Amino acid sequence: MSPADPREAQVKRLLEGPYPAVPPDLAAGAAARGDRLLRRRRTVRRIGWTLLWAAVVAFVVWASLTGAWSTPSSEVSPPW
């Protein structure tokens, strides 16, 4: 970079110059939004785990009632 680089001079002016005013409720609004996001994520995670456990229980009940892994009886002889 050369010393006469206009972008560098512009950045230096922005860093040295007066800073814009920050809204007084910015931090409170950001904190409230963060709380909402965390609550939403926690709720979605709990719903997901609940659905997963319900699916596992339903599968185990179905498998135990139907005997999914038992071999079928050979009452019918194979065709000749």
N, CA, C and O atoms as CSV, one atom per row, in Angstrom:
chain,resi,resn,atom,element,x,y,z
A,1,MET,N,N,0.832,-1.178,0.000
A,1,MET,CA,C,0.000,0.000,0.000
A,1,MET,C,C,0.879,1.246,0.000
A,1,MET,O,O,1.856,1.334,0.744
A,2,SER,N,N,0.532,2.162,-0.808
A,2,SER,CA,C,1.266,3.421,-0.858
A,2,SER,C,C,0.699,4.376,0.193
A,2,SER,O,O,-0.453,4.230,0.600
A,3,PRO,N,N,1.496,5.348,0.634
A,3,PRO,CA,C,0.995,6.286,1.639
A,3,PRO,C,C,-0.168,7.131,1.132
A,3,PRO,O,O,-0.918,7.694,1.931
A,4,ALA,N,N,-0.326,7.224,-0.181
A,4,ALA,CA,C,-1.393,8.050,-0.735
A,4,ALA,C,C,-2.633,7.220,-1.065
A,4,ALA,O,O,-3.443,7.623,-1.900
A,5,ASP,N,N,-2.784,6.088,-0.428
A,5,ASP,CA,C,-3.922,5.215,-0.697
A,5,ASP,C,C,-5.195,5.869,-0.137
A,5,ASP,O,O,-5.286,6.080,1.072
A,6,PRO,N,N,-6.163,6.189,-0.978
A,6,PRO,CA,C,-7.357,6.888,-0.482
A,6,PRO,C,C,-8.210,6.031,0.445
A,6,PRO,O,O,-8.855,6.558,1.351
A,7,ARG,N,N,-8.223,4.729,0.233
A,7,ARG,CA,C,-9.028,3.877,1.108
A,7,ARG,C,C,-8.452,3.836,2.525
A,7,ARG,O,O,-9.193,3.868,3.508
A,8,GLU,N,N,-7.142,3.765,2.614
A,8,GLU,CA,C,-6.518,3.761,3.931
A,8,GLU,C,C,-6.784,5.075,4.663
A,8,GLU,O,O,-7.063,5.079,5.862
A,9,ALA,N,N,-6.697,6.188,3.938
A,9,ALA,CA,C,-6.963,7.495,4.553
A,9,ALA,C,C,-8.412,7.585,5.008
A,9,ALA,O,O,-8.702,8.156,6.059
A,10,GLN,N,N,-9.325,7.021,4.216
A,10,GLN,CA,C,-10.743,7.053,4.591
A,10,GLN,C,C,-10.989,6.217,5.851
A,10,GLN,O,O,-11.749,6.623,6.730
A,11,VAL,N,N,-10.358,5.075,5.933
A,11,VAL,CA,C,-10.511,4.226,7.113
A,11,VAL,C,C,-9.953,4.937,8.344
A,11,VAL,O,O,-10.566,4.906,9.411
A,12,LYS,N,N,-8.796,5.575,8.200
A,12,LYS,CA,C,-8.214,6.307,9.339
A,12,LYS,C,C,-9.135,7.436,9.793
A,12,LYS,O,O,-9.292,7.664,10.993
A,13,ARG,N,N,-9.742,8.141,8.841
A,13,ARG,CA,C,-10.670,9.215,9.208
A,13,ARG,C,C,-11.878,8.658,9.950
A,13,ARG,O,O,-12.354,9.259,10.913
A,14,LEU,N,N,-12.378,7.494,9.493
A,14,LEU,CA,C,-13.534,6.893,10.166
A,14,LEU,C,C,-13.187,6.460,11.588
A,14,LEU,O,O,-13.999,6.600,12.503
A,15,LEU,N,N,-11.980,5.934,11.766
A,15,LEU,CA,C,-11.581,5.465,13.093
A,15,LEU,C,C,-11.267,6.615,14.042
A,15,LEU,O,O,-11.479,6.496,15.249
A,16,GLU,N,N,-10.766,7.725,13.512
A,16,GLU,CA,C,-10.393,8.854,14.357
A,16,GLU,C,C,-11.549,9.826,14.574
A,16,GLU,O,O,-11.582,10.532,15.581
A,17,GLY,N,N,-12.481,9.866,13.653
A,17,GLY,CA,C,-13.527,10.875,13.675
A,17,GLY,C,C,-14.551,10.654,14.762
A,17,GLY,O,O,-14.428,9.719,15.554
A,18,PRO,N,N,-15.557,11.502,14.809
A,18,PRO,CA,C,-16.612,11.336,15.822
A,18,PRO,C,C,-17.434,10.079,15.529
A,18,PRO,O,O,-17.759,9.771,14.383
A,19,TYR,N,N,-17.746,9.388,16.580
A,19,TYR,CA,C,-18.490,8.139,16.433
A,19,TYR,C,C,-19.989,8.444,16.402
A,19,TYR,O,O,-20.440,9.383,17.057
A,20,PRO,N,N,-20.754,7.668,15.654
A,20,PRO,CA,C,-22.198,7.918,15.618
A,20,PRO,C,C,-22.833,7.577,16.958
A,20,PRO,O,O,-22.326,6.747,17.713
A,21,ALA,N,N,-23.932,8.223,17.231
A,21,ALA,CA,C,-24.637,7.990,18.489
A,21,ALA,C,C,-25.308,6.623,18.466
A,21,ALA,O,O,-25.915,6.229,17.471
A,22,VAL,N,N,-25.189,5.923,19.560
A,22,VAL,CA,C,-25.790,4.601,19.688
A,22,VAL,C,C,-27.153,4.770,20.356
A,22,VAL,O,O,-27.256,5.463,21.368
A,23,PRO,N,N,-28.187,4.155,19.815
A,23,PRO,CA,C,-29.501,4.266,20.461
A,23,PRO,C,C,-29.444,3.736,21.891
A,23,PRO,O,O,-28.785,2.729,22.148
A,24,PRO,N,N,-30.120,4.396,22.814
A,24,PRO,CA,C,-30.017,3.984,24.223
A,24,PRO,C,C,-30.618,2.610,24.504
A,24,PRO,O,O,-30.205,1.952,25.458
A,25,ASP,N,N,-31.567,2.167,23.713
A,25,ASP,CA,C,-32.198,0.866,23.976
A,25,ASP,C,C,-31.619,-0.250,23.120
A,25,ASP,O,O,-32.221,-1.318,23.008
A,26,LEU,N,N,-30.459,-0.018,22.515
A,26,LEU,CA,C,-29.863,-1.024,21.634
A,26,LEU,C,C,-29.470,-2.288,22.396
A,26,LEU,O,O,-29.775,-3.398,21.960
A,27,ALA,N,N,-28.797,-2.120,23.529
A,27,ALA,CA,C,-28.359,-3.287,24.306
A,27,ALA,C,C,-29.548,-4.069,24.849
A,27,ALA,O,O,-29.547,-5.300,24.820
A,28,ALA,N,N,-30.549,-3.372,25.336
A,28,ALA,CA,C,-31.728,-4.061,25.884
A,28,ALA,C,C,-32.473,-4.813,24.783
A,28,ALA,O,O,-32.934,-5.935,24.993
A,29,GLY,N,N,-32.589,-4.191,23.610
A,29,GLY,CA,C,-33.249,-4.861,22.490
A,29,GLY,C,C,-32.484,-6.086,22.019
A,29,GLY,O,O,-33.078,-7.118,21.705
A,30,ALA,N,N,-31.139,-5.965,21.971
A,30,ALA,CA,C,-30.321,-7.107,21.558
A,30,ALA,C,C,-30.422,-8.240,22.573
A,30,ALA,O,O,-30.490,-9.410,22.196
A,31,ALA,N,N,-30.432,-7.898,23.852
A,31,ALA,CA,C,-30.553,-8.927,24.892
A,31,ALA,C,C,-31.912,-9.616,24.820
A,31,ALA,O,O,-32.003,-10.834,24.968
A,32,ALA,N,N,-32.959,-8.842,24.593
A,32,ALA,CA,C,-34.301,-9.439,24.493
A,32,ALA,C,C,-34.392,-10.353,23.280
A,32,ALA,O,O,-34.985,-11.429,23.350
A,33,ARG,N,N,-33.801,-9.922,22.164
A,33,ARG,CA,C,-33.830,-10.759,20.955
A,33,ARG,C,C,-33.028,-12.041,21.179
A,33,ARG,O,O,-33.435,-13.116,20.739
A,34,GLY,N,N,-31.892,-11.927,21.860
A,34,GLY,CA,C,-31.095,-13.113,22.169
A,34,GLY,C,C,-31.850,-14.079,23.065
A,34,GLY,O,O,-31.788,-15.292,22.868
A,35,ASP,N,N,-32.565,-13.540,24.053
A,35,ASP,CA,C,-33.374,-14.403,24.929
A,35,ASP,C,C,-34.461,-15.127,24.148
A,35,ASP,O,O,-34.705,-16.315,24.358
A,36,ARG,N,N,-35.115,-14.392,23.236
A,36,ARG,CA,C,-36.155,-15.030,22.418
A,36,ARG,C,C,-35.568,-16.137,21.558
A,36,ARG,O,O,-36.158,-17.211,21.439
A,37,LEU,N,N,-34.404,-15.881,20.954
A,37,LEU,CA,C,-33.780,-16.904,20.115
A,37,LEU,C,C,-33.395,-18.135,20.930
A,37,LEU,O,O,-33.596,-19.266,20.487
A,38,LEU,N,N,-32.840,-17.912,22.122
A,38,LEU,CA,C,-32.470,-19.055,22.963
A,38,LEU,C,C,-33.684,-19.857,23.392
A,38,LEU,O,O,-33.651,-21.087,23.380
A,39,ARG,N,N,-34.768,-19.165,23.777
A,39,ARG,CA,C,-35.998,-19.883,24.157
A,39,ARG,C,C,-36.552,-20.673,22.988
A,39,ARG,O,O,-36.996,-21.809,23.158
A,40,ARG,N,N,-36.531,-20.080,21.800
A,40,ARG,CA,C,-37.046,-20.767,20.613
A,40,ARG,C,C,-36.207,-21.994,20.297
A,40,ARG,O,O,-36.749,-23.060,20.003
A,41,ARG,N,N,-34.879,-21.851,20.355
A,41,ARG,CA,C,-34.011,-23.005,20.089
A,41,ARG,C,C,-34.223,-24.111,21.113
A,41,ARG,O,O,-34.271,-25.292,20.768
A,42,ARG,N,N,-34.349,-23.713,22.380
A,42,ARG,CA,C,-34.560,-24.705,23.434
A,42,ARG,C,C,-35.885,-25.438,23.229
A,42,ARG,O,O,-35.955,-26.654,23.406
A,43,THR,N,N,-36.929,-24.705,22.860
A,43,THR,CA,C,-38.237,-25.316,22.620
A,43,THR,C,C,-38.189,-26.265,21.436
A,43,THR,O,O,-38.725,-27.372,21.502
A,44,VAL,N,N,-37.553,-25.839,20.357
A,44,VAL,CA,C,-37.450,-26.704,19.175
A,44,VAL,C,C,-36.645,-27.954,19.498
A,44,VAL,O,O,-36.991,-29.047,19.052
A,45,ARG,N,N,-35.570,-27.800,20.274
A,45,ARG,CA,C,-34.763,-28.957,20.650
A,45,ARG,C,C,-35.569,-29.926,21.509
A,45,ARG,O,O,-35.494,-31.139,21.314
A,46,ARG,N,N,-36.344,-29.392,22.466
A,46,ARG,CA,C,-37.168,-30.272,23.312
A,46,ARG,C,C,-38.232,-30.991,22.501
A,46,ARG,O,O,-38.480,-32.178,22.717
A,47,ILE,N,N,-38.863,-30.288,21.572
A,47,ILE,CA,C,-39.873,-30.924,20.715
A,47,ILE,C,C,-39.227,-32.012,19.863
A,47,ILE,O,O,-39.793,-33.091,19.685
A,48,GLY,N,N,-38.048,-31.724,19.343
A,48,GLY,CA,C,-37.343,-32.728,18.531
A,48,GLY,C,C,-37.010,-33.976,19.318
A,48,GLY,O,O,-37.235,-35.089,18.842
A,49,TRP,N,N,-36.467,-33.805,20.537
A,49,TRP,CA,C,-36.152,-34.967,21.359
A,49,TRP,C,C,-37.411,-35.742,21.745
A,49,TRP,O,O,-37.407,-36.972,21.774
A,50,THR,N,N,-38.488,-35.014,22.040
A,50,THR,CA,C,-39.748,-35.673,22.396
A,50,THR,C,C,-40.264,-36.500,21.220
A,50,THR,O,O,-40.695,-37.639,21.401
A,51,LEU,N,N,-40.220,-35.933,20.022
A,51,LEU,CA,C,-40.658,-36.683,18.840
A,51,LEU,C,C,-39.766,-37.887,18.576
A,51,LEU,O,O,-40.259,-38.943,18.179
A,52,LEU,N,N,-38.477,-37.747,18.786
A,52,LEU,CA,C,-37.567,-38.877,18.592
A,52,LEU,C,C,-37.874,-39.996,19.576
A,52,LEU,O,O,-37.945,-41.165,19.195
A,53,TRP,N,N,-38.055,-39.635,20.842
A,53,TRP,CA,C,-38.380,-40.666,21.833
A,53,TRP,C,C,-39.735,-41.315,21.552
A,53,TRP,O,O,-39.890,-42.523,21.731
A,54,ALA,N,N,-40.707,-40.531,21.117
A,54,ALA,CA,C,-42.011,-41.101,20.782
A,54,ALA,C,C,-41.885,-42.067,19.609
A,54,ALA,O,O,-42.528,-43.117,19.600
A,55,ALA,N,N,-41.065,-41.724,18.623
A,55,ALA,CA,C,-40.865,-42.617,17.483
A,55,ALA,C,C,-40.167,-43.907,17.914
A,55,ALA,O,O,-40.521,-44.989,17.444
A,56,VAL,N,N,-39.191,-43.801,18.793
A,56,VAL,CA,C,-38.489,-44.994,19.273
A,56,VAL,C,C,-39.439,-45.892,20.060
A,56,VAL,O,O,-39.444,-47.108,19.868
A,57,VAL,N,N,-40.238,-45.305,20.941
A,57,VAL,CA,C,-41.195,-46.096,21.725
A,57,VAL,C,C,-42.222,-46.747,20.802
A,57,VAL,O,O,-42.547,-47.923,20.967
A,58,ALA,N,N,-42.734,-45.988,19.830
A,58,ALA,CA,C,-43.714,-46.551,18.898
A,58,ALA,C,C,-43.104,-47.699,18.103
A,58,ALA,O,O,-43.771,-48.706,17.868
A,59,PHE,N,N,-41.853,-47.563,17.687
A,59,PHE,CA,C,-41.201,-48.632,16.935
A,59,PHE,C,C,-41.006,-49.867,17.801
A,59,PHE,O,O,-41.245,-50.985,17.345
A,60,VAL,N,N,-40.577,-49.682,19.036
A,60,VAL,CA,C,-40.367,-50.832,19.928
A,60,VAL,C,C,-41.684,-51.533,20.206
A,60,VAL,O,O,-41.734,-52.763,20.220
A,61,VAL,N,N,-42.752,-50.774,20.429
A,61,VAL,CA,C,-44.062,-51.387,20.679
A,61,VAL,C,C,-44.523,-52.131,19.438
A,61,VAL,O,O,-45.008,-53.257,19.542
A,62,TRP,N,N,-44.383,-51.524,18.264
A,62,TRP,CA,C,-44.787,-52.190,17.028
A,62,TRP,C,C,-43.981,-53.469,16.809
A,62,TRP,O,O,-44.544,-54.507,16.463
A,63,ALA,N,N,-42.667,-53.397,17.010
A,63,ALA,CA,C,-41.816,-54.563,16.784
A,63,ALA,C,C,-42.133,-55.676,17.774
A,63,ALA,O,O,-42.091,-56.853,17.417
A,64,SER,N,N,-42.448,-55.317,19.009
A,64,SER,CA,C,-42.745,-56.364,19.982
A,64,SER,C,C,-44.116,-56.992,19.732
A,64,SER,O,O,-44.298,-58.181,19.992
A,65,LEU,N,N,-45.089,-56.217,19.230
A,65,LEU,CA,C,-46.410,-56.769,18.970
A,65,LEU,C,C,-46.453,-57.619,17.701
A,65,LEU,O,O,-47.160,-58.627,17.661
A,66,THR,N,N,-45.721,-57.235,16.686
A,66,THR,CA,C,-45.791,-57.964,15.416
A,66,THR,C,C,-44.734,-59.043,15.305
A,66,THR,O,O,-44.803,-59.875,14.400
A,67,GLY,N,N,-43.759,-59.051,16.200
A,67,GLY,CA,C,-42.691,-60.039,16.095
A,67,GLY,C,C,-41.884,-59.830,14.827
A,67,GLY,O,O,-41.717,-60.756,14.034
A,68,ALA,N,N,-41.404,-58.666,14.638
A,68,ALA,CA,C,-40.755,-58.282,13.386
A,68,ALA,C,C,-39.513,-59.110,13.071
A,68,ALA,O,O,-39.191,-59.302,11.898
A,69,TRP,N,N,-38.806,-59.606,14.093
A,69,TRP,CA,C,-37.571,-60.328,13.835
A,69,TRP,C,C,-37.733,-61.840,13.952
A,69,TRP,O,O,-36.762,-62.580,13.790
A,70,SER,N,N,-38.913,-62.293,14.225
A,70,SER,CA,C,-39.096,-63.742,14.296
A,70,SER,C,C,-39.265,-64.293,12.890
A,70,SER,O,O,-39.812,-63.631,12.009
A,71,THR,N,N,-38.796,-65.492,12.699
A,71,THR,CA,C,-38.917,-66.112,11.376
A,71,THR,C,C,-40.349,-66.606,11.170
A,71,THR,O,O,-40.963,-67.142,12.093
A,72,PRO,N,N,-40.865,-66.427,9.988
A,72,PRO,CA,C,-42.245,-66.871,9.744
A,72,PRO,C,C,-42.316,-68.404,9.788
A,72,PRO,O,O,-41.356,-69.089,9.437
A,73,SER,N,N,-43.440,-68.915,10.213
A,73,SER,CA,C,-43.592,-70.366,10.282
A,73,SER,C,C,-43.674,-70.951,8.885
A,73,SER,O,O,-44.192,-70.325,7.960
A,74,SER,N,N,-43.170,-72.123,8.751
A,74,SER,CA,C,-43.189,-72.780,7.436
A,74,SER,C,C,-44.337,-73.773,7.375
A,74,SER,O,O,-44.110,-74.978,7.261
A,75,GLU,N,N,-45.551,-73.287,7.447
A,75,GLU,CA,C,-46.718,-74.143,7.385
A,75,GLU,C,C,-47.026,-74.567,5.958
A,75,GLU,O,O,-47.651,-75.604,5.735
A,76,VAL,N,N,-46.599,-73.784,5.009
A,76,VAL,CA,C,-46.871,-74.085,3.599
A,76,VAL,C,C,-45.591,-74.650,3.006
A,76,VAL,O,O,-44.509,-74.082,3.151
A,77,SER,N,N,-45.739,-75.754,2.352
A,77,SER,CA,C,-44.557,-76.348,1.724
A,77,SER,C,C,-44.248,-75.600,0.427
A,77,SER,O,O,-45.157,-75.045,-0.190
A,78,PRO,N,N,-43.020,-75.576,0.014
A,78,PRO,CA,C,-42.667,-74.874,-1.216
A,78,PRO,C,C,-43.268,-75.580,-2.424
A,78,PRO,O,O,-43.406,-76.803,-2.394
A,79,PRO,N,N,-43.626,-74.880,-3.465
A,79,PRO,CA,C,-44.224,-75.516,-4.642
A,79,PRO,C,C,-43.185,-76.339,-5.399
A,79,PRO,O,O,-42.005,-75.993,-5.453
A,80,TRP,N,N,-43.667,-77.452,-5.987
A,80,TRP,CA,C,-42.785,-78.306,-6.792
A,80,TRP,C,C,-43.056,-78.109,-8.225
A,80,TRP,O,O,-42.416,-78.739,-9.067
